[in-house]
Each structure stands twice: as structure tokens, then as C-alpha cells.
Amino acid sequence: MAKPAVAEAAKPNVAALQTALHAKGLYAGTVDGVSGPMTREGVRRFQLRRGLAADGIAGPRTRAALGWRGRHRYGSRAIVAPARGWDVAGLQFLLALHGFPSGLFDGRFGPRGDTALRRFQAWAGLGADGVAGPATFAALRKRPARSPLRFLAPIGGSPTDRFGPRGASMHTGLDYPAAHGAAVVAAGRGCVRSAGYDSGGYGRLVVIEHRMGMTSWYAHLARI
């Protein structure tokens, strides 16, 4: 998995703030965990709406005014479905950044979040119990993994969209523009692990298993 460029500067608490502002209709940017002018302006507009000092800083009073979306501080409690809150949004963001997305960043930890968490825990060598506690938080503090293998482009042309945050969710692959029916080839040597229709959003999908436990996925195919 390629590491998104935002990974180095991204912070779960900023992502949680952006998620809360997005839910209030006050942040239209990407939930990327990086504080910038749009994030601060969203905070300021929310503060004006709630009669708070409009300094653009999400302090205790601003967090309290956000209701459940402003609670609980990330890492202050164990998270298990069906939890919701500020810390859940931070967890959703970090899981996605490490390659285990669960859909929209919304601060609600449901079945898809539980599945993503267990998959991450198994990958990280932790007990896959679906409880995000100190060991899981420590594993998520590490840099997102990078593939030790080098792959070729499966189709001609340059990607039009890359892996990383997009809107209020995570874009989980590389998009290549191509004519309908254009040939797609394997990016490296391996064995086909599965080929068929994926109802989770990838459509016609081929998964190839390579060395060192790496897999490559080929989605949205016109035919297999």
C-alpha cells in the first residue's frame, strides 16, 4: 500500500474536528487531519453561530458546544461498537490512513468500523477483539505501511486520483482513465486469489496475491 502524502502531518484530533464541522455543514474540504484556513474558518463560523468568542480555536467551550461530536478526547477510553464521539472520528480516520477504511468519517462506530478495526488488529499482530485500547492506539501511531515490492502500472496513462482522504472518506486506490473494455494487466507476478463481483463498491474485481503477503486489487472492470 502506498503511503498518502498527508500521513506525516495528519492528526486524529484535527480529523475529528473536521468531521464534526462537516456534519454541521461548516466544512466542505477534505477530512485530512491537517489544520488549515478552511478548518479554522469552520470553527469560527460555528463559534459565531453558538455565541462563542470567534477565535477559530476549538477549545473546551467549543468542543462542549459540538455535543457528542466534541466528546471524548482521542485515547481517553477504549472504543467498541456502537460507540460514537470525537475519538471515534479520530479512530475512523487513522484506520483508513493505515489502509483499513470503514466508509464515511462520521464519528459513529458501527459494524463496518468493527470489521475494519478487527482487520487492522489482525494485520498488526494484536488480538482481533474489536476493542480499540492502548495497544491499538500505539499501533495506529506508527507510520502507515509501505509496500516492500515494486509494481508496474496495470494500464497505460497516469492516475487521475490517488489513495488518500477525499471529502469525508478515504479513496482506497488509484484511478486510471481508460476506454471501455481496455485491457488491464497484472502489476506483478502472483496468483489470482479471487475473481468475481464485489458488492462492497468495487464491482467486478480481481485480487492477485504476490510475495510477502502483498495483494493487488483490480476493480470496476467491464469484464473479467
C-alpha positions in Angstrom: 0.0 0.0 0.0 1.4 3.4 -0.9 1.6 5.9 1.9 -0.6 9.0 1.3 1.4 12.3 1.3 -0.8 13.7 4.1 0.2 10.9 6.5 3.2 12.7 8.1 1.2 15.8 9.1 -2.2 14.3 9.7 -3.6 14.3 13.3 -6.6 12.4 14.5 -7.9 15.3 16.7 -7.9 17.6 13.6 -9.7 15.0 11.6 -12.3 14.6 14.4 -12.8 18.4 14.4 -13.2 18.5 10.6 -15.7 15.6 10.8 -17.8 17.5 13.3 -17.7 20.7 11.3 -18.6 18.7 8.1 -21.7 17.3 9.9 -22.7 20.8 10.8 -22.3 22.0 7.2 -19.4 24.3 8.1 -16.5 22.5 6.5 -16.6 21.5 2.8 -13.0 20.5 2.5 -11.3 17.1 2.7 -11.1 15.4 6.1 -7.3 15.1 6.0 -6.3 15.7 9.6 -4.3 18.8 8.6 -5.4 22.1 10.1 -5.6 25.0 7.7 -7.6 28.1 6.8 -10.8 26.2 5.9 -10.8 24.3 9.2 -10.2 27.5 11.3 -12.9 29.3 9.3 -15.3 26.5 10.0 -14.6 26.7 13.7 -15.0 30.5 13.7 -18.4 30.2 11.9 -19.6 27.6 14.4 -18.5 29.8 17.3 -20.4 32.8 15.9 -23.5 30.6 15.4 -23.3 29.5 19.1 -22.4 32.9 20.6 -18.9 32.0 21.5 -15.7 34.0 21.1 -14.9 33.6 17.4 -11.2 32.9 17.7 -11.1 29.9 15.3 -9.7 27.6 18.1 -11.5 24.5 19.2 -11.1 24.9 22.9 -13.2 23.3 25.7 -16.2 25.5 25.3 -16.3 25.0 21.5 -15.9 21.2 22.0 -18.7 21.2 24.5 -21.0 23.1 22.1 -20.4 20.4 19.5 -22.3 17.9 21.7 -21.4 14.2 21.3 -19.3 15.1 18.3 -17.0 17.0 20.6 -16.5 14.2 23.1 -14.4 12.1 24.1 -10.7 13.0 23.8 -9.0 10.6 21.5 -7.3 7.8 23.5 -9.2 8.6 26.7 -11.3 5.5 26.6 -11.5 2.1 24.9 -13.7 2.2 21.8 -16.0 -0.6 20.9 -19.1 -0.7 18.7 -21.6 1.0 18.9 -19.7 3.9 20.4 -19.8 7.4 18.9 -17.9 10.6 19.5 -14.9 12.8 18.8 -12.5 9.9 19.4 -14.4 7.6 17.1 -14.0 10.0 14.3 -10.2 10.1 15.0 -10.1 6.3 15.1 -12.0 6.0 11.7 -9.5 8.4 10.2 -6.4 6.6 11.4 -7.7 3.2 10.4 -8.4 4.5 6.9 -5.0 6.1 6.7 -3.4 2.7 7.5 -5.4 1.0 4.8 -8.5 -0.2 6.7 -11.3 2.2 5.8 -14.9 1.8 7.1 -16.8 4.3 4.9 -17.7 7.8 5.9 -15.9 9.6 8.7 -19.0 10.4 10.9 -18.0 9.6 14.5 -20.3 6.6 14.6 -18.6 3.2 15.2 -20.9 0.6 13.7 -20.5 -2.9 12.1 -18.2 -1.6 9.3 -16.0 0.1 11.8 -15.8 -3.0 13.9 -14.8 -5.1 10.9 -12.1 -2.6 9.9 -10.8 -2.5 13.4 -10.5 -6.3 13.7 -8.8 -6.5 10.3 -6.3 -3.9 11.4 -5.7 -5.6 14.7 -5.1 -8.9 13.0 -2.7 -7.3 10.5 -0.8 -5.6 13.3 -0.4 -8.8 15.3 -2.8 -7.8 18.0 -5.8 -9.7 19.4 -8.6 -9.0 17.0 -11.2 -8.4 19.7 -12.8 -5.3 18.2 -11.8 -3.2 21.2 -9.6 -0.2 20.4 -7.5 0.2 23.5 -3.9 1.2 24.4 -2.2 -1.4 22.2 -4.4 -0.5 19.1 -3.7 3.2 19.7 0.0 2.6 19.9 -0.1 0.6 16.6 -2.0 3.4 14.9 0.6 5.9 16.0 3.1 4.2 13.7 3.6 5.4 10.2 1.3 3.8 7.6 2.9 0.8 6.0 4.5 0.9 2.6 4.8 -1.9 0.1 8.2 -3.6 0.1 7.5 -4.6 -3.5 7.6 -2.5 -6.7 4.7 -2.8 -9.1 4.1 -1.8 -12.7 1.1 0.2 -13.9 -1.7 -2.2 -14.8 -2.8 0.1 -17.7 -1.4 2.9 -19.8 -1.7 6.5 -18.7 -1.3 8.4 -15.5 -3.6 8.1 -12.4 -6.3 10.7 -12.1 -6.9 10.1 -8.4 -4.7 8.6 -5.8 -5.0 6.8 -2.5 -5.8 9.2 0.4 -8.5 11.3 2.0 -11.2 12.6 -0.3 -14.2 14.5 1.1 -15.4 12.8 4.3 -14.0 9.4 3.4 -10.9 7.7 2.1 -10.2 7.0 -1.5 -8.8 3.5 -1.4 -6.9 3.1 -4.6 -5.5 4.6 -7.8 -7.9 5.6 -10.6 -6.7 5.2 -14.2 -8.7 6.7 -17.1 -9.4 4.2 -19.8 -11.7 3.4 -22.6 -14.5 0.9 -22.0 -13.0 -2.6 -22.5 -9.4 -1.5 -22.3 -7.0 -4.4 -21.3 -5.9 -4.4 -17.6 -2.8 -6.5 -16.8 -1.3 -7.7 -13.6 1.0 -5.2 -11.9 3.4 -8.0 -10.8 3.9 -11.8 -10.7 1.5 -13.6 -8.5 -1.5 -15.9 -8.3 -5.2 -15.0 -8.6 -6.8 -15.2 -5.2 -10.3 -14.3 -6.2 -12.2 -13.0 -9.3 -15.9 -12.0 -9.3 -18.3 -9.3 -8.4 -17.8 -7.4 -5.2 -20.9 -5.9 -3.6 -18.9 -3.6 -1.3 -18.4 -1.0 -4.1 -15.6 -2.4 -6.2 -17.8 -4.0 -8.9 -16.1 -6.7 -11.0 -12.9 -7.3 -9.0 -9.7 -9.4 -9.4 -7.4 -9.9 -6.5 -3.8 -11.1 -7.1 -1.6 -12.4 -4.3 2.1 -11.6 -4.6 5.1 -12.4 -2.5 5.5 -11.3 1.2 1.7 -11.3 1.7 1.1 -8.4 -0.6 -2.0 -8.3 -2.8 -3.1 -6.0 -5.7 -6.7 -5.3 -6.5 -8.2 -4.5 -9.9 -11.7 -3.0 -9.6 -14.5 -1.5 -11.6 -13.7 -3.9 -14.5 -16.1 -4.0 -17.5 -15.5 -7.8 -17.7 -13.0 -10.3 -16.2 
